[in-house]
Amino acid sequence: MRRTGFRGVSPLLILILAVSALPSFSQAPAAPAKQQQAKTQAEYDAYKALYDEKDPKKKADLGEKFIANPAFKESDFIVPNAHQMIIGAYAADKNWAKVMEAADRAAALPNATTALKGYAYGNAMIAAQNMNNVDKVLSYGDKVLSIDPNDLNTLMTLAAVLPAKLPADEAGKKTALDKAAGYANKALAGLAPLIAKASPQDKPQFVAVEGQVHATLGLIAYSRPDYQKSIQEFDTAIKTTPKDDESHFYLALDYQALAAQASRDYQVAFKAWNDAKVAKADQPTIDDADAHQQALADDIKKYRDKALDEFGLATAIGGGRGTQAKELLTKLWIQKNENTNGLDEFIADKKKQLP
């Protein structure tokens, strides 16, 4: 089963409305040493209105009018201030199409600074993510990393998005997954010093973000497929976010895949045991074959029950995977019990297990 979506905005990402200093004018308070200057009272008044506006829709509208006003075409406050505020206002209003439009416009300006481009592309990447436009997420993300190769938000976002749209060929798939794993591991390395230095109040947030990266690594391993590695990563993730329905859902898929593999191996082992008996092989050979097929039968039950547990937890949590988890849980429950008796009680018990 391929993942069809990807996680939302990281808690680390804060779409900040630009808060550049007010212009210097006769009525303005004392400003920093290096000042941007308003050339006219009209320019000062228009920019101050833009700066002071709190409503994102109105702020975006004021910003658009400011940069479009011919009287202000030489204003010091168009780049980067006004463009940053426009992008930030559209982001705050969750007008994702406008975020990308404003970001592309700002980044294309001849005098766009590196900081403005980074801000624009970073916001555009998250806008594309919210619109489920994987190609745009990857495109904007690459542009951010060309400016700052260590940007944590971008590393985490691209690592999570790449497995959502893998190439069909095995070589291309491996390359994409290796790239995603590289981004995720680089993000973990970048998070480590932040966690170490974080205050007691902030540390839980950083740790939760670290858990999200482990969940991404779990998905990457699942897509390879390396189910044991995937289980390890998702187990690490749910230690910090035990109510992550996505991680529990994929843990269930991991265990279900291991049960299916054990079932295939069991068929081979059972035939080998039976063949050894028919051929009247020596007793140690028959015993070894019997022990092997019995061990695989135990693995089938073990992995199936773990899949039931994880589907049950994902169902109990609800969230985006709740409905799908319930459907798969019901099928697996019937396979084991031949009916749905006790299923509701099983789910209720899982709810009690959640913190």
C-alpha positions in Angstrom: 0.0 0.0 0.0 1.5 3.4 -1.0 1.0 6.4 1.0 -1.2 8.9 -0.8 -0.7 12.0 1.3 1.9 13.6 3.5 2.1 15.2 6.8 1.1 18.8 7.4 3.2 21.8 8.4 5.9 21.1 10.9 5.3 22.7 14.3 8.7 24.4 13.8 7.5 26.3 10.8 6.1 29.7 11.8 4.8 31.8 8.9 5.8 35.2 10.3 4.3 38.4 9.0 7.2 40.7 8.2 7.8 43.2 11.0 10.4 45.4 9.4 11.0 48.8 11.0 8.6 51.6 10.3 9.9 54.3 7.9 11.6 57.3 9.1 9.5 60.5 8.8 9.1 63.6 10.8 6.2 62.1 12.9 7.9 58.7 13.3 9.6 57.6 16.5 13.4 57.2 16.7 14.5 54.4 14.3 17.5 52.1 14.1 20.8 53.4 12.9 20.4 52.1 9.3 17.0 53.4 8.2 14.8 53.1 5.2 13.4 56.4 4.3 9.8 57.5 3.3 10.0 60.1 0.6 6.6 61.6 1.1 3.9 61.8 3.7 1.6 59.8 1.5 4.2 57.0 1.3 4.7 57.0 5.0 0.9 56.9 5.7 0.3 54.1 3.2 3.2 52.0 4.6 2.3 52.6 8.2 -1.3 51.5 7.4 0.1 48.3 5.9 2.5 47.7 8.8 -0.2 48.2 11.4 -3.0 46.2 9.8 -3.7 42.9 11.7 -6.4 41.4 9.5 -4.6 39.2 6.9 -7.0 39.9 4.1 -6.9 43.6 4.6 -3.1 43.5 5.0 -2.6 41.6 1.8 -4.9 44.1 0.0 -3.0 47.1 1.4 0.3 45.5 0.4 -0.8 44.9 -3.1 -2.0 48.5 -3.4 1.3 49.7 -2.0 3.6 47.9 -4.4 1.3 48.7 -7.4 1.1 52.5 -6.6 3.2 54.3 -9.3 3.9 57.1 -6.7 5.8 54.5 -4.5 7.7 52.6 -7.2 11.0 53.9 -5.8 10.0 53.2 -2.2 12.6 51.7 0.1 9.8 49.6 1.6 8.8 47.5 -1.4 11.8 45.1 -1.2 11.8 43.2 1.0 9.2 44.7 3.5 6.0 45.0 1.5 6.5 41.8 -0.4 7.3 39.8 2.8 4.1 41.2 4.4 2.0 40.3 1.4 3.3 36.7 1.4 2.9 36.5 5.1 -0.7 37.9 5.0 -1.8 35.4 2.3 -0.2 32.6 4.4 -2.0 33.7 7.6 -5.3 33.8 5.5 -4.5 30.3 4.2 -4.9 31.6 0.7 -2.3 29.1 -0.6 -2.6 29.9 -4.3 -2.0 33.6 -3.6 1.0 32.7 -1.4 2.7 30.9 -4.3 1.8 33.7 -6.7 3.1 36.4 -4.4 6.2 34.3 -3.7 7.1 33.8 -7.4 6.6 37.5 -8.0 8.8 38.5 -5.1 11.6 36.1 -5.9 11.7 37.2 -9.6 12.4 40.8 -8.7 15.8 42.0 -10.0 16.6 43.4 -6.6 15.2 40.5 -4.5 17.6 39.7 -1.7 18.6 36.2 -0.8 16.6 36.5 2.5 13.5 37.5 0.5 13.9 34.6 -1.9 14.3 32.2 1.0 11.3 33.6 2.8 9.2 33.5 -0.4 10.2 29.9 -1.5 9.8 28.6 2.1 6.2 29.9 2.3 5.4 28.8 -1.2 6.7 25.3 -0.3 4.3 25.1 2.6 1.5 26.5 0.5 2.0 23.8 -2.1 2.1 21.2 0.6 -1.3 22.4 1.9 -2.6 22.1 -1.7 -1.2 18.6 -2.0 0.9 19.7 -5.0 3.8 17.4 -4.6 5.7 18.6 -7.7 5.5 22.2 -6.5 6.6 21.2 -2.9 9.7 19.6 -4.3 10.4 22.4 -6.7 10.2 25.2 -4.0 12.0 23.0 -1.5 14.9 22.6 -3.8 15.1 26.4 -4.3 15.2 26.9 -0.5 18.0 24.3 -0.1 20.0 26.0 -2.8 19.9 29.1 -0.6 20.2 27.3 2.8 21.2 23.6 2.6 20.6 23.2 6.3 17.0 24.6 6.5 15.3 22.2 8.9 11.8 22.9 7.8 12.6 22.2 4.2 14.7 19.1 5.0 11.8 17.7 7.0 9.2 18.6 4.4 11.0 17.2 1.4 11.8 14.0 3.4 8.1 13.5 4.1 6.9 14.4 0.6 9.3 12.4 -1.6 7.9 9.0 -0.6 4.4 10.2 -1.6 5.4 10.3 -5.3 7.9 7.7 -6.1 9.1 6.8 -9.6 7.8 3.5 -11.0 11.2 2.1 -11.9 13.2 0.5 -9.1 16.3 2.5 -9.7 14.4 5.8 -9.6 12.5 4.7 -6.5 15.7 3.8 -4.7 17.3 7.2 -5.6 14.2 9.1 -4.3 14.1 7.1 -1.1 17.8 7.5 -0.5 17.4 11.2 -1.1 14.5 11.4 1.4 16.5 9.4 4.0 19.4 11.8 3.6 17.2 14.8 4.2 15.6 13.2 7.2 18.9 12.2 8.8 20.3 15.6 8.2 17.2 17.1 9.9 17.8 14.8 12.9 21.3 16.0 13.1 20.2 19.6 13.0 17.5 19.0 15.6 19.9 17.4 18.1 21.7 20.7 19.3 18.3 22.5 19.4 16.9 19.8 21.7 20.0 19.9 23.8 19.8 23.7 24.2 16.0 24.0 24.5 14.4 25.3 27.6 12.2 22.9 29.6 9.1 24.7 28.2 10.3 24.4 24.5 11.9 21.0 24.7 8.7 18.9 24.3 7.9 20.6 21.1 11.3 19.9 19.6 11.2 16.3 20.8 7.8 15.9 19.1 9.2 17.3 15.9 12.1 14.8 16.2 9.4 12.1 16.5 7.8 13.3 13.3 11.2 12.8 11.5 11.4 9.3 12.8 7.9 8.7 11.5 9.1 9.9 8.1 12.1 7.5 8.3 9.5 4.8 9.1 7.6 5.6 6.0 10.8 5.6 3.9 11.7 2.1 5.3 8.2 0.9 4.6 8.5 2.0 1.0 11.8 0.2 0.4 10.4 -2.3 1.8 12.3 -2.8 5.1 9.6 -3.6 7.5 11.8 -4.3 10.6 13.5 -0.9 10.1 10.1 0.7 9.6 8.8 -0.8 12.8 11.9 0.5 14.7 11.4 4.1 13.4 7.6 4.2 14.0 8.1 2.8 17.5 10.5 5.6 18.2 8.0 8.1 16.8 5.1 7.0 19.0 7.1 7.3 22.1 6.8 11.1 21.7 3.5 11.2 19.9 1.5 8.1 21.1 -1.7 9.4 19.5 -0.2 9.6 16.0 -2.8 7.6 14.0 -0.5 7.7 11.0 2.3 5.9 12.8 0.1 3.3 14.3 -1.5 2.7 10.9 1.8 2.1 9.2 3.0 -0.1 12.1 -0.1 -2.2 11.5 0.8 -2.4 7.8 4.4 -3.4 8.7 3.2 -6.2 10.9 0.6 -7.3 8.3 3.3 -7.5 5.7 5.6 -9.5 8.0 2.6 -11.9 8.7 2.1 -12.3 4.9 5.8 -13.1 4.4 5.8 -15.6 7.3 2.7 -17.2 5.8 4.5 -17.7 2.4 7.6 -19.0 4.2 5.4 -21.3 6.2 3.9 -22.9 3.1 7.4 -23.7 1.9 8.6 -25.0 5.3 5.5 -27.1 5.8 6.1 -28.8 2.4 9.7 -29.4 3.3 8.7 -31.0 6.6 6.1 -33.2 4.9 8.5 -34.1 2.2 11.1 -35.1 4.8 8.5 -37.4 6.5 7.5 -39.0 3.2 11.1 -39.6 2.2 11.7 -41.2 5.6 14.6 -38.8 6.3 16.6 -39.2 9.5 14.8 -38.0 12.6 17.0 -34.9 13.3 16.2 -33.7 9.8 12.5 -34.2 10.3 12.6 -32.5 13.7 14.5 -29.5 12.4 12.0 -29.1 9.6 9.1 -29.4 12.0 10.6 -26.8 14.4 11.1 -24.4 11.5 7.5 -24.7 10.3 6.2 -24.4 13.8 8.3 -21.3 14.4 6.8 -19.7 11.3 3.3 -20.6 12.3 4.0 -18.8 15.6 5.3 -15.8 13.7 2.2 -15.6 11.6 0.0 -15.4 14.8 2.4 -13.0 16.5 2.6 -10.5 13.6 -1.2 -10.8 12.9 -2.0 -10.0 16.5 0.4 -7.0 16.5 -1.3 -5.7 13.3 -4.6 -6.1 15.1 -3.3 -4.1 18.0 -2.0 -1.2 15.9 -5.1 -1.1 13.6 -7.1 -1.0 16.8 -5.1 1.9 18.2 -5.3 3.8 14.9 -9.1 3.2 14.9 -9.4 4.4 18.5 -7.4 7.5 17.8 -9.5 8.4 14.8 -7.9 11.2 12.8 -7.2 10.9 9.1 -6.5 7.2 9.2 -9.4 6.2 11.5 -11.8 5.0 8.9 -9.3 3.1 6.8 -7.8 1.5 9.9 -11.3 0.4 11.0 -11.9 -1.3 7.6 -8.6 -3.2 7.7 -9.1 -4.0 11.3 -12.5 -5.5 10.6 -11.2 -7.7 7.8 -8.3 -9.0 9.8 -10.6 -9.6 12.8 -12.9 -11.7 10.7 -10.0 -13.6 9.3 -8.9 -14.5 12.8 -12.3 -15.0 14.5 -14.7 -15.7 11.6 -17.1 -13.0 12.9 -17.0 -9.5 14.4 -18.0 -10.6 17.9 -15.9 -8.7 20.4 -14.6 -6.1 17.9 -16.3 -3.1 19.5 -15.0 -4.2 22.9 -11.5 -4.6 21.5 -11.6 -1.0 20.1 -12.9 0.3 23.4 -10.1 -1.3 25.2 -7.6 0.3 22.9 -9.1 3.7 23.7 -8.4 3.0 27.3 -4.7 2.3 26.5 -4.2 5.7 25.0 -2.7 8.5 27.2 
